[in-house]
Amino acid sequence: MGKGVEKRIVVPIKQVPDMDKVKFNKEEGRIDRSSADTEPNPFDLNALEEAVKFKEEFGGEIVAISMGPSQADSTLKEALARGADEAILLSDKFFGGADTWATAYTLSIGIKKLGNFDLILCGEKTVDGDTGQVGPEIAEILDIPHAAFVSEVLERNNDSIKVVSDAWGGSYVKKLEFPGVITVTKDVNVPRLPSLKDKMAARKAEIKLWGLDDFPEVEKDVVGIRGSPTSVNKIEIVPEPKREGKIFRDDISKSVDKLIGALKEDGVLNEVRLD
């Protein structure tokens, strides 16, 4: 530890429902979040683990930050048990109903209030939203560089990080200078489990609570549902199409003719010439 300048790393983390147990309300077209227990977003735990690795190499501080209702403090205490040094919850009725942009904006003003930082580590997406937008949006709002879909960290340096980013059907090696944002996939690491001692200490830890009043320069029209340019009216689960197989058991010439006829009928082939 401490081979270079100590780092301050921020990890946004979201409380999500257990997607293996949550129920879907088909009539209203929404996830019934009350139907299952909550947990930290799994991708955010990969981000936190990567922050811990950085801290182990350089020393410094990890700040976990979340936006949500008061009960989201349990997710932040989990973050403390897993290696975060400080935890902040952004919670206010005016923050509710936010889309990805308003969420990123609220997290960004919270990060600005923290002061100087070197790196923001985000999970690539959340299991309940699956958009992958919040991390890059934070980077745009703060006007700092970012690398998304990071599957491997190649180098950790005093003033930069070199990563492998998987996107657009390929892998790209990127060097990101600080301050910056990276979003990580589940391939980047395997999060270690917290010890019983760390869990017990986290239960007693204080979670800082910041509401809209803590940001006097921010108008209520730019956060929450009021500040959201998009909204989800309804979610539908589209059933997978049934696949029907066909077997042609005649001799080879008849089977080929039947296969070509079936492909034409399905619109796959328009004209076939056998010379």
SEDRENPA-778978 format. One record per residue (C-alpha): x, y, z. Coordinates in steps of 0.02 Angstrom, whole numbers, plus 50000, padded with zeros to 5 digits. Layout:
<nodes>
XYZ...
</nodes>
This chain:
<nodes>
500005000050000500515017949974501665015949823501035032649756499895047149796498365042149895496755041949795494985047349829493775035949738491895038149729490755023149700488925026449658487905011649719486065007949700484864997649804483884985849690482594972049715483144953949710482734950849526482644931949552481174934249671480344950549619478614949649541478014958649385476324967349385475674963749209474104974249229475064990049276476604985749174477864988349314479014979249432478244976549604479744981749708478854977449870478734959049820480564955049855481994959449970483254972349916485124970749887486564981149818486604981449629487794967149586488754977149455489074990749584489914977849696491154974649555491494993349549491744993749737492934979049731493974987949599494025003349710494644992649855496024985649744496555003449700496545008249883497584993049930498894998149802498945016949831498055020349995496715033550007494845034350033493295026449957491645035749965490045026249925488585037049870486785032149834485145040449790483555032849857482345031350002482945030650182482975011550183484365012150053485545014850200485654995850215486494995250044487725008650097488124999050256488494984050147489684995250049490545000350211490734982150260491534978650091492844992250103492085009550084492675022450212491225034550200489415033050143488195046350086486345044450048485475057249938483675055949992482245068249967480455067249905480955078849762482265066149704480925052849675480375047049503482025051749420482525044749251484345040749213484785058949173484005066049331484805052049432486515055849357486265074449389485815071649572487295059949598488405072749512487925087049628488245075349774489965071049706490345089549679489885092949860491165080049913492565090449840494095083749752494135065849689495225055549572494075042249502492235037749496491945019049480490205013449425489404996949383489044996049197487154995249229485844990849358484874974549354483204983449373483494996449236484784988649120485155005049029487005007649064486745026449051487045033749223488945031749230489285040149061487995053549101488915057749264490495059949161489615071549039488845082049178490515083649269491415086349102492735072949133493295058249024492555041049042492775023048983491275011448982491084992448987492784989749066493154971149082494964972149141496104984649227497854983449154498754997249250498415008149400499505023749403499655039749504498775050249375497915037849259497195020549234497375008949084495884997549049495124985648924493424991548863492274979148775491104987948655490434987548477490964969548453492774972348499493994975748641494924992248658496374997148769496095014448841497125025748953496065037249060496845051949151496145057649318494885063749362493795051949262492405039149264492435020749219490995008449217491444990249246490694973849190490554958249297492104951249209493254964049290493394954849457492544943649585491974954049735492614947049899491394944150041491484955250197492064947850360490914946350510491954959550599491734971850455489864968250448489674971850633490654988050619489624993650469487994991250564488545004550688489245016350557488455033250522487705036550351487705054750299486015060350235485895074450108484265081450043483815095249921484035108250059485875103750064486035110249886485335128049895485925131849718484875117649644483065120549592481795106849622481295107349437482955099549384482895084149496481735069349516480235067149404480175085849366481935085649297481705069649197481565071849008481005053748990479755042649079479265024249075477405022349047477355003449043478494988349039478004973048939478764955848944478804949648765478644930648754479974921748655479334915548487479054896848475480254887748363479544873348263480764861148186480424851348028481214834747982481254828547802481434809647797481244806247609482694802747493483934816847472483214824447312481444825047380482064831847547483004845847460481444850547360480384850747518481684861147610481754873947470479854874547465479774877447653481074891347645480104899847504478504898447604479324906747753480004920647642481814915847669482114911747486481314920047335482104910047196483294895547195484154888647042484964871647047486164870146899
</nodes>
